[in-house]
Amino acid sequence: MTAPARPRAEPEAHALLPVDFRMRGMSGTEVISAAKAIRPSLPVIFMSATSPARLTAGGRSSPGG
């Protein structure tokens, strides 16, 4: 199940949503927006193991990167 689909299928199943900033296909901010549209009170931890120099403006990972 994809990250945005899980809150839709089980809106009360999780106490916290940890989200990586940089992901393939959908940025962390997009995942948070989708989850908050379903459950606005869901707490979020926004993180990344990527160095600041490698982060893109939109938060998406480039293929192979």
Phi and psi restraints in degrees (range 20) as a CNS / XPLOR table:
assign (resid 1 and name C) (resid 2 and name N)
       (resid 2 and name CA) (resid 2 and name C) 1.0 -76.5 20.0 2
assign (resid 2 and name N) (resid 2 and name CA)
       (resid 2 and name C) (resid 3 and name N) 1.0 160.8 20.0 2
assign (resid 2 and name C) (resid 3 and name N)
       (resid 3 and name CA) (resid 3 and name C) 1.0 -56.4 20.0 2
assign (resid 3 and name N) (resid 3 and name CA)
       (resid 3 and name C) (resid 4 and name N) 1.0 -46.5 20.0 2
assign (resid 3 and name C) (resid 4 and name N)
       (resid 4 and name CA) (resid 4 and name C) 1.0 -69.5 20.0 2
assign (resid 4 and name N) (resid 4 and name CA)
       (resid 4 and name C) (resid 5 and name N) 1.0 -26.8 20.0 2
assign (resid 4 and name C) (resid 5 and name N)
       (resid 5 and name CA) (resid 5 and name C) 1.0 -75.5 20.0 2
assign (resid 5 and name N) (resid 5 and name CA)
       (resid 5 and name C) (resid 6 and name N) 1.0 -31.2 20.0 2
assign (resid 5 and name C) (resid 6 and name N)
       (resid 6 and name CA) (resid 6 and name C) 1.0 -60.3 20.0 2
assign (resid 6 and name N) (resid 6 and name CA)
       (resid 6 and name C) (resid 7 and name N) 1.0 -49.7 20.0 2
assign (resid 6 and name C) (resid 7 and name N)
       (resid 7 and name CA) (resid 7 and name C) 1.0 -62.0 20.0 2
assign (resid 7 and name N) (resid 7 and name CA)
       (resid 7 and name C) (resid 8 and name N) 1.0 -31.0 20.0 2
assign (resid 7 and name C) (resid 8 and name N)
       (resid 8 and name CA) (resid 8 and name C) 1.0 -67.7 20.0 2
assign (resid 8 and name N) (resid 8 and name CA)
       (resid 8 and name C) (resid 9 and name N) 1.0 -41.1 20.0 2
assign (resid 8 and name C) (resid 9 and name N)
       (resid 9 and name CA) (resid 9 and name C) 1.0 -76.1 20.0 2
assign (resid 9 and name N) (resid 9 and name CA)
       (resid 9 and name C) (resid 10 and name N) 1.0 -36.6 20.0 2
assign (resid 9 and name C) (resid 10 and name N)
       (resid 10 and name CA) (resid 10 and name C) 1.0 -137.1 20.0 2
assign (resid 10 and name N) (resid 10 and name CA)
       (resid 10 and name C) (resid 11 and name N) 1.0 71.2 20.0 2
assign (resid 10 and name C) (resid 11 and name N)
       (resid 11 and name CA) (resid 11 and name C) 1.0 -59.4 20.0 2
assign (resid 11 and name N) (resid 11 and name CA)
       (resid 11 and name C) (resid 12 and name N) 1.0 -28.5 20.0 2
assign (resid 11 and name C) (resid 12 and name N)
       (resid 12 and name CA) (resid 12 and name C) 1.0 -104.7 20.0 2
assign (resid 12 and name N) (resid 12 and name CA)
       (resid 12 and name C) (resid 13 and name N) 1.0 7.5 20.0 2
assign (resid 12 and name C) (resid 13 and name N)
       (resid 13 and name CA) (resid 13 and name C) 1.0 -73.7 20.0 2
assign (resid 13 and name N) (resid 13 and name CA)
       (resid 13 and name C) (resid 14 and name N) 1.0 -20.2 20.0 2
assign (resid 13 and name C) (resid 14 and name N)
       (resid 14 and name CA) (resid 14 and name C) 1.0 -122.0 20.0 2
assign (resid 14 and name N) (resid 14 and name CA)
       (resid 14 and name C) (resid 15 and name N) 1.0 139.2 20.0 2
assign (resid 14 and name C) (resid 15 and name N)
       (resid 15 and name CA) (resid 15 and name C) 1.0 -88.3 20.0 2
assign (resid 15 and name N) (resid 15 and name CA)
       (resid 15 and name C) (resid 16 and name N) 1.0 -16.9 20.0 2
assign (resid 15 and name C) (resid 16 and name N)
       (resid 16 and name CA) (resid 16 and name C) 1.0 -154.9 20.0 2
assign (resid 16 and name N) (resid 16 and name CA)
       (resid 16 and name C) (resid 17 and name N) 1.0 144.9 20.0 2
assign (resid 16 and name C) (resid 17 and name N)
       (resid 17 and name CA) (resid 17 and name C) 1.0 -116.6 20.0 2
assign (resid 17 and name N) (resid 17 and name CA)
       (resid 17 and name C) (resid 18 and name N) 1.0 101.4 20.0 2
assign (resid 17 and name C) (resid 18 and name N)
       (resid 18 and name CA) (resid 18 and name C) 1.0 -83.3 20.0 2
assign (resid 18 and name N) (resid 18 and name CA)
       (resid 18 and name C) (resid 19 and name N) 1.0 129.2 20.0 2
assign (resid 18 and name C) (resid 19 and name N)
       (resid 19 and name CA) (resid 19 and name C) 1.0 -131.3 20.0 2
assign (resid 19 and name N) (resid 19 and name CA)
       (resid 19 and name C) (resid 20 and name N) 1.0 132.3 20.0 2
assign (resid 19 and name C) (resid 20 and name N)
       (resid 20 and name CA) (resid 20 and name C) 1.0 -81.6 20.0 2
assign (resid 20 and name N) (resid 20 and name CA)
       (resid 20 and name C) (resid 21 and name N) 1.0 141.8 20.0 2
assign (resid 20 and name C) (resid 21 and name N)
       (resid 21 and name CA) (resid 21 and name C) 1.0 -65.7 20.0 2
assign (resid 21 and name N) (resid 21 and name CA)
       (resid 21 and name C) (resid 22 and name N) 1.0 -43.4 20.0 2
assign (resid 21 and name C) (resid 22 and name N)
       (resid 22 and name CA) (resid 22 and name C) 1.0 -110.3 20.0 2
assign (resid 22 and name N) (resid 22 and name CA)
       (resid 22 and name C) (resid 23 and name N) 1.0 112.4 20.0 2
assign (resid 22 and name C) (resid 23 and name N)
       (resid 23 and name CA) (resid 23 and name C) 1.0 -137.1 20.0 2
assign (resid 23 and name N) (resid 23 and name CA)
       (resid 23 and name C) (resid 24 and name N) 1.0 165.2 20.0 2
assign (resid 23 and name C) (resid 24 and name N)
       (resid 24 and name CA) (resid 24 and name C) 1.0 -82.3 20.0 2
assign (resid 24 and name N) (resid 24 and name CA)
       (resid 24 and name C) (resid 25 and name N) 1.0 133.5 20.0 2
assign (resid 24 and name C) (resid 25 and name N)
       (resid 25 and name CA) (resid 25 and name C) 1.0 86.6 20.0 2
assign (resid 25 and name N) (resid 25 and name CA)
       (resid 25 and name C) (resid 26 and name N) 1.0 -35.8 20.0 2
assign (resid 25 and name C) (resid 26 and name N)
       (resid 26 and name CA) (resid 26 and name C) 1.0 -147.5 20.0 2
assign (resid 26 and name N) (resid 26 and name CA)
       (resid 26 and name C) (resid 27 and name N) 1.0 129.9 20.0 2
assign (resid 26 and name C) (resid 27 and name N)
       (resid 27 and name CA) (resid 27 and name C) 1.0 -76.0 20.0 2
assign (resid 27 and name N) (resid 27 and name CA)
       (resid 27 and name C) (resid 28 and name N) 1.0 161.8 20.0 2
assign (resid 27 and name C) (resid 28 and name N)
       (resid 28 and name CA) (resid 28 and name C) 1.0 -58.5 20.0 2
assign (resid 28 and name N) (resid 28 and name CA)
       (resid 28 and name C) (resid 29 and name N) 1.0 -37.1 20.0 2
assign (resid 28 and name C) (resid 29 and name N)
       (resid 29 and name CA) (resid 29 and name C) 1.0 -65.4 20.0 2
assign (resid 29 and name N) (resid 29 and name CA)
       (resid 29 and name C) (resid 30 and name N) 1.0 -34.2 20.0 2
assign (resid 29 and name C) (resid 30 and name N)
       (resid 30 and name CA) (resid 30 and name C) 1.0 -69.3 20.0 2
assign (resid 30 and name N) (resid 30 and name CA)
       (resid 30 and name C) (resid 31 and name N) 1.0 -39.4 20.0 2
assign (resid 30 and name C) (resid 31 and name N)
       (resid 31 and name CA) (resid 31 and name C) 1.0 -62.7 20.0 2
assign (resid 31 and name N) (resid 31 and name CA)
       (resid 31 and name C) (resid 32 and name N) 1.0 -45.1 20.0 2
assign (resid 31 and name C) (resid 32 and name N)
       (resid 32 and name CA) (resid 32 and name C) 1.0 -62.4 20.0 2
assign (resid 32 and name N) (resid 32 and name CA)
       (resid 32 and name C) (resid 33 and name N) 1.0 -44.1 20.0 2
assign (resid 32 and name C) (resid 33 and name N)
       (resid 33 and name CA) (resid 33 and name C) 1.0 -59.7 20.0 2
assign (resid 33 and name N) (resid 33 and name CA)
       (resid 33 and name C) (resid 34 and name N) 1.0 -43.5 20.0 2
assign (resid 33 and name C) (resid 34 and name N)
       (resid 34 and name CA) (resid 34 and name C) 1.0 -64.8 20.0 2
assign (resid 34 and name N) (resid 34 and name CA)
       (resid 34 and name C) (resid 35 and name N) 1.0 -43.5 20.0 2
assign (resid 34 and name C) (resid 35 and name N)
       (resid 35 and name CA) (resid 35 and name C) 1.0 -67.5 20.0 2
assign (resid 35 and name N) (resid 35 and name CA)
       (resid 35 and name C) (resid 36 and name N) 1.0 -41.9 20.0 2
assign (resid 35 and name C) (resid 36 and name N)
       (resid 36 and name CA) (resid 36 and name C) 1.0 -68.5 20.0 2
assign (resid 36 and name N) (resid 36 and name CA)
       (resid 36 and name C) (resid 37 and name N) 1.0 -27.0 20.0 2
assign (resid 36 and name C) (resid 37 and name N)
       (resid 37 and name CA) (resid 37 and name C) 1.0 -66.1 20.0 2
assign (resid 37 and name N) (resid 37 and name CA)
       (resid 37 and name C) (resid 38 and name N) 1.0 -29.8 20.0 2
assign (resid 37 and name C) (resid 38 and name N)
       (resid 38 and name CA) (resid 38 and name C) 1.0 -87.8 20.0 2
assign (resid 38 and name N) (resid 38 and name CA)
       (resid 38 and name C) (resid 39 and name N) 1.0 -42.2 20.0 2
assign (resid 38 and name C) (resid 39 and name N)
       (resid 39 and name CA) (resid 39 and name C) 1.0 -139.1 20.0 2
assign (resid 39 and name N) (resid 39 and name CA)
       (resid 39 and name C) (resid 40 and name N) 1.0 87.7 20.0 2
assign (resid 39 and name C) (resid 40 and name N)
       (resid 40 and name CA) (resid 40 and name C) 1.0 -59.5 20.0 2
assign (resid 40 and name N) (resid 40 and name CA)
       (resid 40 and name C) (resid 41 and name N) 1.0 -26.7 20.0 2
assign (resid 40 and name C) (resid 41 and name N)
       (resid 41 and name CA) (resid 41 and name C) 1.0 -85.7 20.0 2
assign (resid 41 and name N) (resid 41 and name CA)
       (resid 41 and name C) (resid 42 and name N) 1.0 -0.2 20.0 2
assign (resid 41 and name C) (resid 42 and name N)
       (resid 42 and name CA) (resid 42 and name C) 1.0 -65.8 20.0 2
assign (resid 42 and name N) (resid 42 and name CA)
       (resid 42 and name C) (resid 43 and name N) 1.0 120.8 20.0 2
assign (resid 42 and name C) (resid 43 and name N)
       (resid 43 and name CA) (resid 43 and name C) 1.0 -70.1 20.0 2
assign (resid 43 and name N) (resid 43 and name CA)
       (resid 43 and name C) (resid 44 and name N) 1.0 146.0 20.0 2
assign (resid 43 and name C) (resid 44 and name N)
       (resid 44 and name CA) (resid 44 and name C) 1.0 -129.0 20.0 2
assign (resid 44 and name N) (resid 44 and name CA)
       (resid 44 and name C) (resid 45 and name N) 1.0 139.6 20.0 2
assign (resid 44 and name C) (resid 45 and name N)
       (resid 45 and name CA) (resid 45 and name C) 1.0 -114.2 20.0 2
assign (resid 45 and name N) (resid 45 and name CA)
       (resid 45 and name C) (resid 46 and name N) 1.0 119.7 20.0 2
assign (resid 45 and name C) (resid 46 and name N)
       (resid 46 and name CA) (resid 46 and name C) 1.0 -103.3 20.0 2
assign (resid 46 and name N) (resid 46 and name CA)
       (resid 46 and name C) (resid 47 and name N) 1.0 122.0 20.0 2
assign (resid 46 and name C) (resid 47 and name N)
       (resid 47 and name CA) (resid 47 and name C) 1.0 -145.4 20.0 2
assign (resid 47 and name N) (resid 47 and name CA)
       (resid 47 and name C) (resid 48 and name N) 1.0 172.1 20.0 2
assign (resid 47 and name C) (resid 48 and name N)
       (resid 48 and name CA) (resid 48 and name C) 1.0 -163.7 20.0 2
assign (resid 48 and name N) (resid 48 and name CA)
       (resid 48 and name C) (resid 49 and name N) 1.0 142.0 20.0 2
assign (resid 48 and name C) (resid 49 and name N)
       (resid 49 and name CA) (resid 49 and name C) 1.0 -95.4 20.0 2
assign (resid 49 and name N) (resid 49 and name CA)
       (resid 49 and name C) (resid 50 and name N) 1.0 0.7 20.0 2
assign (resid 49 and name C) (resid 50 and name N)
       (resid 50 and name CA) (resid 50 and name C) 1.0 -82.2 20.0 2
assign (resid 50 and name N) (resid 50 and name CA)
       (resid 50 and name C) (resid 51 and name N) 1.0 139.5 20.0 2
assign (resid 50 and name C) (resid 51 and name N)
       (resid 51 and name CA) (resid 51 and name C) 1.0 -66.2 20.0 2
assign (resid 51 and name N) (resid 51 and name CA)
       (resid 51 and name C) (resid 52 and name N) 1.0 148.3 20.0 2
assign (resid 51 and name C) (resid 52 and name N)
       (resid 52 and name CA) (resid 52 and name C) 1.0 -54.6 20.0 2
assign (resid 52 and name N) (resid 52 and name CA)
       (resid 52 and name C) (resid 53 and name N) 1.0 -31.9 20.0 2
assign (resid 52 and name C) (resid 53 and name N)
       (resid 53 and name CA) (resid 53 and name C) 1.0 -67.4 20.0 2
assign (resid 53 and name N) (resid 53 and name CA)
       (resid 53 and name C) (resid 54 and name N) 1.0 -24.2 20.0 2
assign (resid 53 and name C) (resid 54 and name N)
       (resid 54 and name CA) (resid 54 and name C) 1.0 -95.4 20.0 2
assign (resid 54 and name N) (resid 54 and name CA)
       (resid 54 and name C) (resid 55 and name N) 1.0 -9.4 20.0 2
assign (resid 54 and name C) (resid 55 and name N)
       (resid 55 and name CA) (resid 55 and name C) 1.0 -72.3 20.0 2
assign (resid 55 and name N) (resid 55 and name CA)
       (resid 55 and name C) (resid 56 and name N) 1.0 138.4 20.0 2
assign (resid 55 and name C) (resid 56 and name N)
       (resid 56 and name CA) (resid 56 and name C) 1.0 -96.0 20.0 2
assign (resid 56 and name N) (resid 56 and name CA)
       (resid 56 and name C) (resid 57 and name N) 1.0 162.9 20.0 2
assign (resid 56 and name C) (resid 57 and name N)
       (resid 57 and name CA) (resid 57 and name C) 1.0 -59.1 20.0 2
assign (resid 57 and name N) (resid 57 and name CA)
       (resid 57 and name C) (resid 58 and name N) 1.0 -37.4 20.0 2
assign (resid 57 and name C) (resid 58 and name N)
       (resid 58 and name CA) (resid 58 and name C) 1.0 -88.8 20.0 2
assign (resid 58 and name N) (resid 58 and name CA)
       (resid 58 and name C) (resid 59 and name N) 1.0 -7.0 20.0 2
assign (resid 58 and name C) (resid 59 and name N)
       (resid 59 and name CA) (resid 59 and name C) 1.0 81.0 20.0 2
assign (resid 59 and name N) (resid 59 and name CA)
       (resid 59 and name C) (resid 60 and name N) 1.0 11.2 20.0 2
assign (resid 59 and name C) (resid 60 and name N)
       (resid 60 and name CA) (resid 60 and name C) 1.0 -97.2 20.0 2
assign (resid 60 and name N) (resid 60 and name CA)
       (resid 60 and name C) (resid 61 and name N) 1.0 145.3 20.0 2
assign (resid 60 and name C) (resid 61 and name N)
       (resid 61 and name CA) (resid 61 and name C) 1.0 -83.2 20.0 2
assign (resid 61 and name N) (resid 61 and name CA)
       (resid 61 and name C) (resid 62 and name N) 1.0 140.3 20.0 2
assign (resid 61 and name C) (resid 62 and name N)
       (resid 62 and name CA) (resid 62 and name C) 1.0 -80.4 20.0 2
assign (resid 62 and name N) (resid 62 and name CA)
       (resid 62 and name C) (resid 63 and name N) 1.0 151.8 20.0 2
assign (resid 62 and name C) (resid 63 and name N)
       (resid 63 and name CA) (resid 63 and name C) 1.0 -55.4 20.0 2
assign (resid 63 and name N) (resid 63 and name CA)
       (resid 63 and name C) (resid 64 and name N) 1.0 130.6 20.0 2
assign (resid 63 and name C) (resid 64 and name N)
       (resid 64 and name CA) (resid 64 and name C) 1.0 78.0 20.0 2
assign (resid 64 and name N) (resid 64 and name CA)
       (resid 64 and name C) (resid 65 and name N) 1.0 3.7 20.0 2
